[in-house]
Amino acid sequence: MASNKKPRIRYAALRRFLAVVLITLLGVFLLIFLLRTNSISSFVDGPQDEEVDEGYKLNDSYSHYRQILNLPKQNKLSIRLDKLNQMPPRNIDLYPNLAKDHITIVLYVHNRPQYLRVVVQSLSQVVGISETLLIVSHDGYFEEMNKIVEGIEFCQVKQIFASYSPHVFPNSFPGISATDCKDKDDPRKKHCEGNPDQYGNHRSPKIVSLKHHWWWMMNTVWDGLEETRGHSGHILFIEEDHFIFPNAYRSLQLLTALKPKKCPDCYAVNLAPCDVNSKGEGWENLIAERMGNIGYAFNRTVWRKIHRKATEFCSFDEYNWDITMWATVFPSFGRPVYTLRGPRTTAVHFGKCGLHQGQGERGACIDHGSVKIDVEDIDKVVNIKPEWGVHVYKKQPGYQAGFKGWGGWGDKRDRELCLNFAYMYHLRDYPSPSATS
């Protein structure tokens, strides 16, 4: 009798162990299923312009910095988007491990779904894309844009949403307020709110959203997201109207590896020439020139230099983020800001309509809804040689000293919100908002 009890005890223990393992596995599979099948759209459904009630509060740290920075009062959609930004990437079950030397890709989008489809299709053909994390940063929330991104299955993908985008606030700042001045209104005569730009024009929410989104995205990616705030290497930034060639990612990896030796004074790496109409020289040389805005990558050291110029960035009367960088931030570095690239482009800008047109011109902006970009065999493999020298364009085109910007960014509220974005992850360094007046 005694000799038979031990096997039975062992068998019972094994059964209990297997039951625990089975329940655990079922829980994991259920979690993965929910993450992959629950659409973001179901999470954000509901009233969008109501103020937040007690049930929509985020964690204490978030509420703390929101109070200190005096950010605009959030509505329900805004707070939902903040919650979504804390969700883990999708497709982890398909691609559980990122490559050790991966370069995170950030795709920032607005509301041009006909463009986004083209970009996503081009990214699906990029060699090495499954090794990295793709972060898609939305300027607010647009259902069709969200659906396109939710269909991505070729890599890990995380969506973030600018929760203080003007598009999220239909009835209050940073969107349109009933008391806002318009066009060239005189605030004293109209009894309206707002500060005109240097040309006498009051803010347009659709226009200021461009600069707000880029700055919010940069601060959030580098200093806010759990997935990237500890990342010290390069991060690549592309836009929804940048067609990416199959060899772009591998070329990017090689360029970032070559940069310290080939061009130690270069701040960044670019996939394309700074001249958006150029496809490259075709030489057997690497190229060092002014940093462009198509497929640019830099590391945390460069980001820190940019971040230290937050006041300059946020106070310059120019609604374009790239012109602001070229005209006021980069010149403050004290030396030319070079970027390193190959002699043949690995990305192409194909946009023909502005960011403000969005879905209203559905299909009309890309040659009746399609785009034709020739991808040759040479564009499918790395065509850069490590032994090549570097040709430097020493005379950099740009904005001359004294250029004051094209305007659109004169409202004190926009400047303060911009500065708040710079310090929402660095509260100790937060200066008085009056510094931007």
C-alpha positions as CSV (number, residue, x, y, z in Angstrom):
1,M,0.0,0.0,0.0
2,A,2.7,2.5,1.0
3,S,4.7,1.8,-2.2
4,N,1.7,2.8,-4.4
5,K,1.0,6.2,-2.6
6,K,4.1,8.0,-3.8
7,P,3.4,7.5,-7.6
8,R,-0.2,8.7,-7.0
9,I,1.0,11.7,-5.1
10,R,3.5,12.5,-7.8
11,Y,0.8,12.0,-10.5
12,A,-1.6,14.3,-8.6
13,A,1.1,17.0,-8.3
14,L,1.9,16.7,-12.0
15,R,-1.7,17.1,-12.9
16,R,-2.0,20.3,-10.8
17,F,1.2,21.6,-12.3
18,L,-0.1,21.0,-15.9
19,A,-3.4,22.6,-15.0
20,V,-1.6,25.8,-13.8
21,V,0.6,25.8,-17.0
22,L,-2.5,25.3,-19.2
23,I,-4.4,28.1,-17.5
24,T,-1.4,30.4,-17.8
25,L,-1.0,29.7,-21.5
26,L,-4.7,30.3,-22.1
27,G,-4.4,33.6,-20.4
28,V,-1.5,34.6,-22.5
29,F,-3.2,33.6,-25.7
30,L,-6.3,35.4,-24.7
31,L,-4.3,38.6,-24.0
32,I,-2.6,38.3,-27.4
33,F,-6.0,37.7,-29.1
34,L,-7.5,40.8,-27.4
35,L,-4.5,43.0,-28.4
36,R,-4.7,41.9,-32.0
37,T,-8.4,41.9,-32.5
38,N,-9.7,44.8,-30.3
39,S,-9.7,47.8,-32.6
40,I,-8.6,51.2,-31.4
41,S,-11.8,52.6,-32.9
42,S,-13.9,50.7,-30.4
43,F,-11.9,52.3,-27.6
44,V,-12.4,55.9,-28.8
45,D,-16.0,55.6,-29.8
46,G,-18.2,58.0,-27.9
47,P,-18.6,61.8,-27.3
48,Q,-15.5,63.6,-28.3
49,D,-16.0,67.2,-27.1
50,E,-17.3,66.7,-23.5
51,E,-15.0,67.6,-20.6
52,V,-13.4,64.8,-18.6
53,D,-15.2,63.5,-15.6
54,E,-13.6,61.8,-12.6
55,G,-13.9,58.3,-14.3
56,Y,-11.5,59.3,-17.0
57,K,-8.5,60.3,-14.9
58,L,-5.1,58.9,-15.9
59,N,-2.4,57.9,-13.4
60,D,-1.2,60.2,-10.7
61,S,2.1,61.1,-12.5
62,Y,0.2,62.2,-15.6
63,S,-2.3,64.3,-13.6
64,H,0.6,65.9,-11.7
65,Y,2.5,67.1,-14.8
66,R,-0.7,68.3,-16.4
67,Q,-1.5,70.5,-13.4
68,I,2.0,71.9,-13.2
69,L,2.2,72.7,-16.9
70,N,-1.3,74.1,-17.1
71,L,-2.2,72.2,-20.2
72,P,-5.6,72.7,-21.8
73,K,-8.5,71.0,-20.1
74,Q,-8.9,67.7,-21.9
75,N,-12.1,66.3,-23.3
76,K,-13.0,62.5,-23.4
77,L,-11.3,61.8,-26.7
78,S,-8.1,63.5,-25.6
79,I,-7.9,61.4,-22.4
80,R,-8.7,58.2,-24.3
81,L,-5.9,58.9,-26.8
82,D,-3.5,59.4,-23.8
83,K,-4.5,55.9,-22.6
84,L,-4.0,54.4,-26.1
85,N,-0.4,55.9,-26.1
86,Q,0.4,53.6,-23.2
87,M,-0.6,50.4,-24.9
88,P,2.1,47.9,-26.0
89,P,3.0,47.4,-29.7
90,R,0.9,45.1,-31.8
91,N,2.2,42.0,-33.6
92,I,4.6,41.0,-30.7
93,D,3.2,37.5,-31.2
94,L,4.4,37.5,-34.8
95,Y,7.8,39.2,-34.1
96,P,8.6,38.7,-30.4
97,N,12.2,39.9,-30.7
98,L,13.6,43.1,-32.2
99,A,17.1,42.9,-33.7
100,K,19.9,44.0,-31.4
101,D,21.0,46.7,-33.9
102,H,17.5,47.7,-35.0
103,I,16.7,51.3,-35.8
104,T,13.2,52.3,-34.8
105,I,11.1,53.9,-37.5
106,V,8.7,56.7,-36.7
107,L,6.0,57.5,-39.4
108,Y,4.2,60.7,-38.6
109,V,0.8,61.1,-40.4
110,H,-2.0,63.5,-40.6
111,N,-5.2,62.8,-42.6
112,R,-4.3,61.7,-46.1
113,P,-5.3,58.0,-46.2
114,Q,-4.6,57.8,-50.0
115,Y,-1.0,58.6,-49.2
116,L,-0.7,56.4,-46.2
117,R,-1.7,53.3,-48.2
118,V,1.2,53.9,-50.6
119,V,3.7,54.4,-47.8
120,V,2.6,51.3,-45.9
121,Q,2.8,49.2,-49.1
122,S,6.3,50.5,-49.7
123,L,7.4,49.7,-46.1
124,S,6.1,46.1,-46.5
125,Q,8.7,45.6,-49.2
126,V,11.6,47.0,-47.2
127,V,14.3,44.4,-46.5
128,G,14.8,44.0,-42.7
129,I,11.5,45.7,-41.7
130,S,10.4,42.7,-39.6
131,E,13.4,43.3,-37.4
132,T,12.4,46.7,-36.1
133,L,9.6,48.6,-34.4
134,L,7.4,51.0,-36.4
135,I,5.8,53.8,-34.5
136,V,3.0,55.6,-36.2
137,S,2.3,59.1,-34.8
138,H,-1.1,60.5,-35.6
139,D,-2.1,64.2,-35.6
140,G,-5.3,63.6,-33.7
141,Y,-7.6,60.7,-34.5
142,F,-9.0,59.8,-37.9
143,E,-10.7,56.4,-38.2
144,E,-9.6,55.6,-41.8
145,M,-6.0,56.3,-40.9
146,N,-6.3,54.1,-37.8
147,K,-7.8,51.2,-39.9
148,I,-4.9,51.3,-42.4
149,V,-2.3,51.1,-39.6
150,E,-4.3,48.3,-37.8
151,G,-3.9,46.2,-41.0
152,I,-0.1,46.2,-40.8
153,E,1.3,42.7,-40.2
154,F,4.9,43.0,-41.4
155,C,6.5,44.2,-38.1
156,Q,5.9,45.3,-34.6
157,V,3.8,48.5,-34.8
158,K,2.7,51.0,-32.1
159,Q,0.3,53.8,-32.6
160,I,0.5,57.1,-30.7
161,F,-2.0,59.9,-31.0
162,A,-1.3,63.6,-30.4
163,S,-3.8,64.1,-27.6
164,Y,-3.5,67.9,-27.7
165,S,-3.9,68.2,-31.4
166,P,-6.3,71.0,-32.5
167,H,-8.2,68.3,-34.4
168,V,-9.1,66.7,-31.1
169,F,-10.7,69.9,-29.7
170,P,-13.5,71.1,-31.9
171,N,-14.8,73.7,-29.5
172,S,-11.9,75.0,-27.5
173,F,-8.2,75.7,-27.7
174,P,-6.0,74.3,-29.2
175,G,-8.9,73.9,-31.6
176,I,-11.3,76.6,-32.5
177,S,-12.9,78.6,-29.7
178,A,-16.0,80.8,-30.1
179,T,-14.1,83.8,-28.7
180,D,-11.0,83.4,-31.0
181,C,-10.0,86.2,-33.3
182,K,-10.0,85.3,-37.0
183,D,-8.0,86.5,-40.0
184,K,-7.0,90.1,-39.3
185,D,-9.5,90.8,-36.5
186,D,-8.6,93.6,-34.1
187,P,-8.9,92.1,-30.6
188,R,-9.8,95.4,-29.1
189,K,-12.6,96.1,-31.5
190,K,-13.9,92.5,-31.9
191,H,-13.4,91.7,-28.2
192,C,-11.8,88.4,-29.2
193,E,-8.9,86.4,-28.0
194,G,-5.6,85.8,-29.7
195,N,-2.3,87.4,-30.8
196,P,-1.7,88.0,-34.5
197,D,1.6,87.0,-36.2
198,Q,4.1,89.5,-37.6
199,Y,1.9,89.9,-40.6
200,G,-1.3,90.7,-38.7
201,N,-2.9,87.3,-39.2
202,H,-4.5,85.3,-36.3
203,R,-3.9,81.6,-35.8
204,S,-5.4,78.8,-37.9
205,P,-5.7,75.6,-36.0
206,K,-5.2,73.4,-39.1
207,I,-1.9,75.2,-39.8
208,V,-0.4,75.4,-36.3
209,S,-1.2,71.6,-35.8
210,L,1.8,70.8,-38.1
211,K,4.4,72.3,-35.8
212,H,2.6,71.2,-32.7
213,H,2.4,67.5,-33.9
214,W,6.1,67.3,-34.9
215,W,7.3,68.8,-31.6
216,W,4.9,66.7,-29.5
217,M,6.0,63.6,-31.4
218,M,9.7,64.3,-30.9
219,N,9.4,64.8,-27.2
220,T,7.1,61.8,-26.7
221,V,9.2,59.4,-28.8
222,W,12.5,60.4,-27.3
223,D,11.5,61.0,-23.7
224,G,8.0,59.7,-23.1
225,L,7.4,56.2,-24.5
226,E,8.5,53.2,-22.6
227,E,9.7,51.6,-25.8
228,T,12.1,54.4,-26.9
229,R,12.9,56.7,-23.9
230,G,16.0,54.6,-23.1
231,H,17.1,54.2,-26.7
232,S,20.4,55.9,-27.4
233,G,20.9,55.0,-31.0
234,H,19.4,56.5,-34.2
235,I,15.7,56.8,-34.8
236,L,14.4,57.3,-38.4
237,F,11.6,59.7,-39.1
238,I,9.5,59.5,-42.2
239,E,6.2,61.1,-43.3
240,E,3.0,59.8,-44.9
241,D,4.0,61.0,-48.4
242,H,7.5,59.4,-48.4
243,F,7.8,56.3,-50.6
244,I,10.5,54.1,-49.1
245,F,12.7,51.9,-51.3
246,P,13.4,48.2,-50.5
247,N,17.1,48.9,-49.7
248,A,16.4,51.9,-47.4
249,Y,16.7,50.2,-44.0
250,R,19.8,48.2,-44.8
251,S,21.4,51.4,-46.3
252,L,20.4,53.3,-43.2
253,Q,22.1,50.8,-40.9
254,L,25.3,51.0,-43.0
255,L,25.3,54.8,-43.1
256,T,24.8,55.1,-39.3
257,A,27.7,52.6,-38.8
258,L,30.0,54.6,-41.2
259,K,29.1,58.1,-39.9
260,P,31.4,58.3,-36.9
261,K,34.5,57.6,-39.1
262,K,33.4,59.0,-42.5
263,C,31.7,62.2,-41.2
264,P,32.3,62.8,-37.5
265,D,30.8,66.3,-37.9
266,C,27.6,65.0,-39.3
267,Y,24.6,65.3,-37.1
268,A,22.3,62.9,-38.9
269,V,21.8,60.4,-41.8
270,N,19.3,61.0,-44.6
271,L,17.6,58.5,-47.0
272,A,17.2,61.2,-49.7
273,P,18.8,64.5,-50.8
274,C,17.7,67.7,-49.2
275,D,16.5,68.8,-52.7
276,V,13.2,66.9,-52.8
277,N,13.4,66.9,-56.7
278,S,16.8,65.2,-56.8
279,K,17.3,61.4,-57.0
280,G,21.0,61.8,-56.2
281,E,24.2,62.3,-58.0
282,G,25.0,58.7,-58.9
283,W,28.6,59.1,-57.9
284,E,30.8,56.6,-56.2
285,N,31.0,58.8,-53.1
286,L,29.0,59.4,-49.9
287,I,27.5,62.8,-49.7
288,A,27.5,65.3,-46.7
289,E,25.1,68.2,-47.1
290,R,22.4,70.1,-45.2
291,M,20.0,67.9,-43.3
292,G,16.9,67.3,-45.3
293,N,13.3,66.5,-44.2
294,I,12.8,63.2,-46.1
295,G,13.8,60.1,-44.2
296,Y,16.1,61.6,-41.5
297,A,17.7,59.8,-38.6
298,F,19.6,61.1,-35.6
299,N,20.5,59.9,-32.1
300,R,19.8,61.0,-28.6
301,T,22.8,63.2,-28.4
302,V,21.5,65.3,-31.3
303,W,18.0,65.3,-29.8
304,R,19.4,66.7,-26.5
305,K,20.9,69.6,-28.5
306,I,17.6,70.2,-30.2
307,H,15.6,70.0,-27.0
308,R,17.8,72.6,-25.4
309,K,16.6,75.0,-28.0
310,A,13.0,74.6,-27.1
311,T,12.4,78.3,-26.4
312,E,13.9,79.2,-29.8
313,F,11.8,76.6,-31.6
314,C,8.6,77.6,-29.8
315,S,8.9,81.3,-30.1
316,F,9.9,81.6,-33.8
317,D,7.0,83.0,-35.9
318,E,6.9,80.2,-38.4
319,Y,4.3,77.4,-38.6
320,N,6.6,74.9,-40.5
321,W,8.7,72.8,-38.1
322,D,11.4,72.2,-40.7
323,I,11.8,75.9,-41.6
324,T,11.9,76.7,-37.9
325,M,14.8,74.2,-37.5
326,W,16.7,75.4,-40.5
327,A,16.2,79.1,-39.7
328,T,16.7,79.3,-36.0
329,V,17.6,76.0,-34.2
330,F,20.4,74.6,-36.4
331,P,22.2,78.0,-36.8
332,S,22.3,78.3,-33.0
333,F,24.5,75.1,-32.9
334,G,27.5,77.3,-34.0
335,R,28.5,75.2,-37.0
336,P,27.0,73.8,-40.2
337,V,24.6,70.9,-39.6
338,Y,25.6,68.2,-42.0
339,T,23.9,64.9,-42.7
340,L,25.4,61.8,-44.4
341,R,23.6,60.0,-47.3
342,G,24.3,57.8,-50.3
343,P,24.7,59.1,-53.8
344,R,21.4,57.5,-54.8
345,T,18.1,58.2,-53.1
346,T,16.4,55.5,-51.1
347,A,13.2,57.5,-50.4
348,V,11.0,59.7,-52.6
349,H,8.6,62.5,-51.7
350,F,5.5,62.0,-53.9
351,G,2.9,64.3,-52.2
352,K,1.0,66.7,-54.5
353,C,-1.5,68.1,-52.1
354,G,-1.1,69.9,-48.8
355,L,-1.5,68.5,-45.3
356,H,-4.7,70.6,-44.9
357,Q,-6.6,69.0,-47.8
358,G,-7.0,65.6,-46.2
359,Q,-9.9,63.4,-47.2
360,G,-11.8,66.2,-48.8
361,E,-9.8,65.6,-52.0
362,R,-10.0,61.8,-51.8
363,G,-8.0,60.2,-54.6
364,A,-7.3,63.6,-56.3
365,C,-3.8,64.2,-55.0
366,I,-2.0,61.2,-56.3
367,D,-2.6,61.0,-60.0
368,H,-6.2,59.9,-59.7
369,G,-5.5,57.7,-56.7
370,S,-2.4,55.9,-57.8
371,V,1.3,56.6,-57.7
372,K,4.0,55.3,-60.1
373,I,7.5,55.2,-58.7
374,D,10.1,53.2,-60.6
375,V,12.0,50.8,-58.3
376,E,14.9,49.4,-60.2
377,D,17.0,46.3,-59.2
378,I,19.7,48.6,-57.8
379,D,17.1,50.0,-55.4
380,K,16.5,46.5,-53.9
381,V,20.0,46.0,-52.5
382,V,22.5,48.1,-50.6
383,N,24.4,50.2,-53.2
384,I,26.8,52.0,-50.8
385,K,30.4,51.0,-50.5
386,P,32.2,51.4,-47.1
387,E,35.4,52.3,-48.9
388,W,33.9,55.3,-50.6
389,G,35.1,58.8,-49.7
390,V,32.8,61.7,-48.8
391,H,31.9,64.6,-51.0
392,V,31.0,67.6,-48.8
393,Y,28.6,70.4,-50.0
394,K,30.2,73.2,-48.0
395,K,27.9,75.9,-49.3
396,Q,24.5,75.0,-47.8
397,P,21.3,76.5,-49.1
398,G,19.1,77.9,-46.5
399,Y,17.6,81.0,-44.8
400,Q,19.8,84.0,-44.4
401,A,20.4,85.8,-41.1
402,G,17.6,88.1,-40.4
403,F,14.9,85.9,-41.8
404,K,11.9,86.2,-39.4
405,G,9.7,83.3,-40.7
406,W,6.5,83.1,-42.8
407,G,4.3,83.7,-39.8
408,G,1.2,81.7,-38.6
409,W,2.8,81.2,-35.2
410,G,2.1,84.4,-33.3
411,D,-0.4,83.4,-30.7
412,K,1.0,83.3,-27.2
413,R,-1.2,80.2,-26.4
414,D,0.5,78.2,-29.2
415,R,3.9,79.1,-28.0
416,E,3.2,78.2,-24.4
417,L,1.6,74.9,-25.4
418,C,4.7,74.1,-27.5
419,L,7.0,74.8,-24.6
420,N,4.8,72.6,-22.3
421,F,5.4,69.7,-24.7
422,A,9.1,70.3,-24.3
423,Y,8.9,70.0,-20.5
424,M,6.1,67.5,-19.9
425,Y,8.8,64.8,-19.4
426,H,11.3,67.2,-17.7
427,L,9.3,69.0,-15.0
428,R,12.4,70.0,-13.1
429,D,13.6,72.1,-16.0
430,Y,10.3,73.7,-16.6
431,P,10.7,77.5,-16.9
432,S,8.1,80.2,-16.5
433,P,5.7,80.4,-19.4
434,S,6.5,84.1,-19.6
435,A,9.8,83.2,-21.2
436,T,8.0,82.6,-24.5
437,S,6.1,85.9,-24.4
